[in-house]
Amino acid sequence: MRKKARRLVIIVLSVLILAISWKYISRAVEAAILLADLTAGWDTSVLKRCTPVPERLTFIREERDRVYRGDLYRPAVQAKASVLLIPGAAEEGKDDSRLVAFATSLARSRFLVLVPDLEGMKRLQLQSEDTQEVAAFFRLLVESSRAVSVSRYGVCAFSYGVGPAILAALDSAIRNEVGFVMGIGGYYDLPQVLTYATTGYFLDQGRWRYLPPNDYGKWFFVMNNVHRLSDSSDRNLLRQIAARKMENVDADIAALADSLGPEGGSVLAFITNRDPAHAKSHISGLPAAIREEIADLDLATKNLSLLNARLILVHGLDDNIVPYPQSVALASSVPPGQADLFLAKGLLHVDMKASLVDGWHLWRAVDALLRERDGTRG
């Protein structure tokens, strides 16, 4: 009897081990297939060949005299989790082809995906009001998810969209519902990011490092804030300056610069400064409305220990728009064990194009996302 009982125990344990192993192997393969599809964009992939095309539906909701619009991507099979997908600053917004491909890939992997239509982001304007808008869209996503029996929710954000996503996840109205936030190429200390965008220098473990910045970052700052200036002449002049520089980085703007008043002059002085030691004083000299907006969106001044969501942070070591120490600092700002950080070479800001070696780190990030989808964190 004892031998039979022992054999039964061994058989049961063997079956359990095989079941658990198969579960992990199955998700590992799924993570690899999803990563391959994310990097493929619109090109063919195993995931595209093996799964039906998700529905892309127009999402419209009215709430308190406000209309919220976006796109809802619904998988062909039962969704396991829902995600609010926040774009960075892109003129095409929710219709950016890269974003559409990303949302479609997630939907193929059984995420119900809502991509909000954020007008500010399309105007290249990152603003504190985005936080309330993101929180409102998340509440609407939760309502839509419950209607189709989905009970796990999260947020995925790119670049400068990570800030409003994190701030929204701190909102007491939704804090307990946000299970995870995935941030790709996001920021933590906004003044330090702006210092890098204008000078090319960023702090890495307390030491200055130089990496030639993408000029997009500083002219994005101008376009993002020009409407905050009270002087209409300065607003028009700075728009012309930014437009010229975006078209040709070597364009001559001397005549326009000479016509700027004090407000516009302070913005241009900050933008053209190349010395990181002077960046702080130039920020202090910006118009009050711009300084207040920077303070509102700066995560480094917020108490992130109140955040309940799991953080999945992905950043490229060669990112020349938002340097990777920003995600390192963001991961360190929450209690130990609450954030997973994945750094990879060759990841171009928010574009997932990495080498085979760095694919390991991206695979782990995708695996972490699927764990959140399945409710198997740990």
Order of alpha helices (4+ residues) and beta strands (2+ residues): alpha-alpha-beta-beta-beta-alpha-beta-alpha-alpha-beta-alpha-beta-alpha-beta-beta-alpha-alpha-alpha-alpha-alpha-alpha-beta-alpha-beta-alpha
